Amino acid sequence: MPREIIETNQAPAAIGTYSQAVKIDHTVYLSGQIPLDPATMQLVEGGMDAQIHRVFDNLAAVAHAAGGSLDDTVKLNVFLTDLSHFALVNQIMAEYFQKPYPARAAIGVATLPRGAQVEMDAVLVLQD
């Protein structure tokens, strides 16, 4: 099955040896996004809520470039350097997703790239 590499300047450029997303048939695998502003490639300012919003906005931009939206998300992985922010993730996630919500994991990690406090990746299944 051919694979398509998804790339958009509306989300941060890859800062390593990976693609923003890879599409195979109707499935899109989105790489982890940290709260980088795509224009400056710097972490957003404004606290944890700004970081979470930026990550969702980055994921949404890549989903759009793949021909879908966050509504097509079937699996979301959330990585947090402090799990006490989990309630805030839930609160903000409700602004981006509607029921039925995607499957999800929330994982506490020691550190993330660039000093980010949150990273998320996702799997989309696009409709015909």
C-alpha positions as CSV (number, residue, x, y, z in Angstrom):
1,M,0.0,0.0,0.0
2,P,1.5,3.4,-0.9
3,R,2.1,5.9,1.8
4,E,1.8,9.6,1.6
5,I,3.9,12.0,3.7
6,I,1.8,14.8,5.1
7,E,3.5,18.2,5.5
8,T,2.1,21.7,6.3
9,N,3.6,25.0,7.3
10,Q,0.6,25.6,9.5
11,A,2.2,23.3,12.1
12,P,5.8,23.3,13.3
13,A,8.3,21.8,10.9
14,A,9.8,18.5,12.0
15,I,12.8,19.0,14.3
16,G,14.2,15.6,13.8
17,T,14.2,12.5,11.6
18,Y,10.4,12.2,11.3
19,S,7.4,13.4,9.2
20,Q,4.6,15.5,10.6
21,A,2.3,12.6,9.6
22,V,2.1,9.6,7.4
23,K,-1.1,8.5,5.6
24,I,-1.7,4.9,4.6
25,D,-5.0,4.3,2.9
26,H,-7.6,5.9,5.2
27,T,-5.4,5.9,8.3
28,V,-3.2,8.9,9.2
29,Y,-0.5,8.6,11.9
30,L,0.3,12.1,13.4
31,S,3.7,12.6,15.0
32,G,3.9,14.0,18.4
33,Q,3.3,17.8,18.6
34,I,4.7,20.0,21.3
35,P,3.5,23.6,21.8
36,L,5.7,25.2,19.2
37,D,4.4,28.2,17.3
38,P,4.8,27.2,13.7
39,A,5.8,30.8,12.7
40,T,8.6,31.2,15.2
41,M,9.4,27.5,16.1
42,Q,9.5,28.7,19.7
43,L,7.5,27.4,22.7
44,V,4.3,29.5,23.2
45,E,4.1,31.8,26.2
46,G,1.2,32.0,28.6
47,G,1.3,28.9,30.8
48,M,0.0,25.4,30.6
49,D,-3.4,26.3,29.0
50,A,-1.6,28.1,26.2
51,Q,0.7,25.0,25.7
52,I,-2.3,22.6,25.5
53,H,-4.2,24.8,23.1
54,R,-1.2,25.2,20.8
55,V,-0.7,21.4,20.7
56,F,-4.3,20.8,19.7
57,D,-4.0,23.6,17.1
58,N,-0.9,22.0,15.7
59,L,-2.5,18.6,15.5
60,A,-5.6,20.1,13.9
61,A,-3.4,21.8,11.2
62,V,-1.7,18.5,10.4
63,A,-5.1,16.7,10.3
64,H,-6.4,19.3,7.9
65,A,-3.4,18.9,5.7
66,A,-4.1,15.2,5.6
67,G,-7.7,15.9,4.4
68,G,-9.4,15.4,7.7
69,S,-10.0,17.1,11.1
70,L,-9.7,16.3,14.7
71,D,-13.2,14.8,14.4
72,D,-11.4,11.9,12.6
73,T,-9.2,11.1,15.6
74,V,-9.6,7.5,16.9
75,K,-6.6,7.5,19.3
76,L,-4.9,10.3,21.1
77,N,-1.8,9.9,23.3
78,V,-1.1,12.7,25.8
79,F,2.4,13.0,27.4
80,L,2.7,15.3,30.5
81,T,5.7,16.2,32.6
82,D,3.2,16.9,35.5
83,L,0.1,14.7,35.7
84,S,-1.6,17.3,37.9
85,H,-2.4,19.1,34.6
86,F,-4.6,16.2,33.5
87,A,-7.8,17.9,34.5
88,L,-6.8,21.0,32.4
89,V,-6.2,18.7,29.4
90,N,-9.7,17.2,29.8
91,Q,-11.2,20.7,30.1
92,I,-9.4,22.0,27.0
93,M,-9.9,18.8,25.1
94,A,-13.7,19.3,25.4
95,E,-13.3,22.5,23.3
96,Y,-11.7,20.5,20.4
97,F,-13.6,17.1,20.5
98,Q,-17.2,16.0,20.8
99,K,-18.7,12.7,21.8
100,P,-17.9,10.1,21.0
101,Y,-14.4,10.9,22.2
102,P,-11.4,9.1,20.8
103,A,-9.6,6.4,22.7
104,R,-6.9,8.1,24.8
105,A,-3.9,7.5,27.0
106,A,-2.3,10.0,29.4
107,I,1.3,9.3,30.3
108,G,3.5,11.0,32.8
109,V,7.1,11.6,31.5
110,A,10.2,13.1,33.0
111,T,11.0,15.5,30.2
112,L,9.9,16.5,26.7
113,P,11.7,18.2,23.8
114,R,12.5,21.9,24.1
115,G,11.3,22.0,27.7
116,A,7.7,21.5,26.7
117,Q,5.2,20.4,29.4
118,V,2.9,18.6,27.0
119,E,3.1,16.5,23.8
120,M,0.4,14.7,22.0
121,D,0.2,12.4,19.0
122,A,-2.8,10.9,17.3
123,V,-4.2,8.4,14.8
124,L,-6.9,9.4,12.4
125,V,-9.2,7.3,10.3
126,L,-10.6,9.4,7.4
127,Q,-14.1,8.9,6.1
128,D,-14.6,8.1,2.4
